[in-house]
């Protein structure tokens, strides 16, 4: 039986991945701290460790076949925490002889992000977060030459599952009880989304085939591509009633961002809601077959129910 250690197992990606790997019969060890240990899915072996403590991470990952780097530092702390956390995960995987798996995102492409992104699309990060994400992937690639293998599985905006903190629950669906869907940008352009349970199942399928991949591999998860108008219509179907349009208060957020570092960082990423983009999953499906794909209306209904956001 294979063992995966999930760093950040109580987070959005980590929680969904833990459930998917358990369902697939893997032994799952979840790294978290404090009260978050109590929020791990049933069947996960809890391990308390500080992601900034390299020796603790090495001990937590001992015996792992795969280490999933699902750590997500606070949005305004990426510059000081993201790379050290990644380095500690790499060190732990190296000591265990394990493959590193990383959930990627589209920040790497900067404002040049576009429809049909492939693994070979040039990366042109022009935000701090994009540069950090590229640096982490470059570090994984370099390490794979002599150390642990690694796989980046890239996707769009995450939604679904019981863990909060995404655009979906914080903005888009936050006013469902008031009969409104809030869309953060243009309603006529494509935006890439990943339903967490589908994304997690794809991680399992890739992990099962990891030995057939190069030492460093990037794969794209297509997920759901939808305009704001399509997303709104699907949400109405999901909750079974008409919903009004709402818009994100970007002007107010810019003002708040002058004093609030977290909001300031969110505002910097607004371009993703005004620039059409999607991911091409041809390479992923060549590896695993059909990508796990829950219909959007069903995925939205499950996402609303999972966090009791006020559906039908």
C-alpha positions, -999 to 999 in steps of 0.1 A, spaced: 0 0 0 14 34 -10 17 63 15 11 100 8 20 127 32 -1 159 27 15 191 39 -14 214 46 -40 186 49 -66 208 66 -66 233 37 -89 234 7 -67 213 -16 -52 192 12 -86 182 26 -100 172 -7 -69 153 -17 -69 134 16 -104 122 10 -96 112 -26 -64 93 -16 -82 75 13 -110 64 -11 -84 51 -35 -68 29 -8 -37 49 0 -23 54 35 -27 91 42 -7 111 67 -18 147 72 4 175 84 -14 203 103 -11 224 134 -32 231 165 -70 230 161 -67 222 124 -56 186 133 -92 180 144 -105 190 110 -87 163 90 -109 138 72 -116 105 88 -89 80 81 -61 104 80 -32 98 103 -26 133 119 9 147 123 16 180 140 45 198 124 56 234 116 61 238 79 89 262 87 108 236 108 128 215 83 137 187 107 101 184 118 90 182 82 116 155 74 104 135 103 67 139 94 74 127 58 96 97 66 85 66 47 63 85 22 60 75 -14 45 109 -23 45 143 -6 17 167 -16 27 203 -11 -7 218 -3 6 245 21 -8 279 14 6 307 35 -16 338 42 -20 358 10 0 388 23 28 366 36 38 348 4 70 367 -1 84 356 33 69 321 37 62 305 3 97 296 -8 110 285 27 79 262 30 86 248 -5 123 242 3 113 223 35 89 201 15 116 194 -10 141 185 18 115 162 34 108 145 0 145 141 -7 151 124 27 121 100 21 129 93 -16 94 105 -24 78 123 -53 67 159 -47 33 168 -61 23 205 -63 -10 221 -71 -2 248 -96 -22 278 -107 -23 303 -136 -4 331 -118 28 320 -136 15 335 -169 9 369 -155 -13 394 -174 -5 375 -206 -27 347 -194 -49 335 -223 -73 307 -234 -59 273 -242 -29 274 -219 -6 244 -224 23 231 -204 46 247 -231 30 282 -230 57 307 -221 55 319 -185 57 357 -181 50 365 -145 45 402 -139 31 400 -104 50 391 -72 29 360 -67 35 349 -102 72 352 -98 71 332 -66 51 304 -82 76 303 -111 105 302 -87 90 273 -68 85 253 -100 120 262 -112 133 249 -79 114 216 -82 128 212 -118 163 218 -106 160 194 -77 146 167 -99 179 164 -117 195 148 -87 168 146 -60 131 139 -57 108 136 -88 81 162 -89 48 168 -107 29 201 -110 -8 197 -117 -21 232 -127 -57 244 -124 -79 275 -123 -97 289 -93 -107 263 -67 -142 258 -54 -160 230 -36 -155 210 -4 -161 220 32 -130 243 37 -137 280 32 -114 308 20 -119 307 -18 -133 333 -42 -164 311 -44 -174 313 -7 -158 347 1 -172 366 -29 -192 347 -56 -217 328 -34 -215 349 -2 -249 366 -9 -268 336 -21 -292 339 9 -300 374 -4 -307 360 -39 -276 373 -55 -244 360 -73 -215 384 -71 -192 382 -101 -157 398 -97 -151 408 -133 -163 409 -168 -193 386 -174 -186 378 -210 -152 362 -208 -140 327 -200 -126 320 -165 -110 287 -154 -123 269 -124 -114 236 -107 -140 217 -86 -120 203 -57 -132 167 -56 -125 164 -93 -91 180 -90 -83 157 -60 -92 126 -80 -69 137 -108 -41 139 -83 -47 103 -73 -47 92 -109 -15 110 -117 2 97 -85 -6 61 -96 12 68 -129 40 90 -116 68 65 -125 59 69 -162 65 106 -162 98 125 -166 116 135 -134 99 169 -136 65 171 -152 38 197 -156 2 188 -164 -29 209 -169 -63 202 -154 -90 218 -175 -118 217 -150 -147 241 -158 -143 270 -182 -172 294 -179 -182 330 -185 -198 350 -157 -231 346 -175 -227 309 -178 -217 305 -142 -247 326 -131 -271 304 -151 -255 272 -137 -258 286 -102 -295 293 -107 -300 257 -118 -279 245 -88 -300 263 -62 -333 261 -81 -343 297 -82 -336 330 -101 -307 351 -88 -297 387 -92 -263 399 -105 -239 415 -81 -205 431 -86 -173 431 -65 -166 464 -48 -132 469 -64 -130 507 -58 -137 502 -21 -113 474 -19 -85 495 -34 -91 521 -7 -91 494 20 -60 480 5 -41 512 13 -43 501 49 -49 463 47 -21 442 32 -43 412 26 -69 432 6 -41 450 -13 -27 416 -24 -62 405 -36 -66 436 -57 -34 430 -75 -49 398 -89 -80 414 -103 -67 410 -139 -76 373 -138 -113 383 -137 -110 406 -167 -87 385 -189 -101 353 -206 -82 322 -199 -85 284 -198 -63 253 -196 -56 226 -222 -56 191 -206 -45 171 -236 -13 160 -219 -31 150 -187 -57 130 -205 -30 112 -225 -17 100 -191 -49 92 -171 -77 90 -197 -107 112 -192 -103 139 -167 -126 136 -136 -154 160 -144 -186 167 -124 -211 188 -145 -210 224 -134 -245 226 -121 -240 195 -99 -206 208 -87 -221 241 -77 -250 224 -59 -225 203 -40 -202 233 -32 -231 253 -19 -243 225 3 -208 217 16 -205 251 32 -242 258 38 -240 289 17 -278 292 13 -289 271 -15 -323 257 -22 
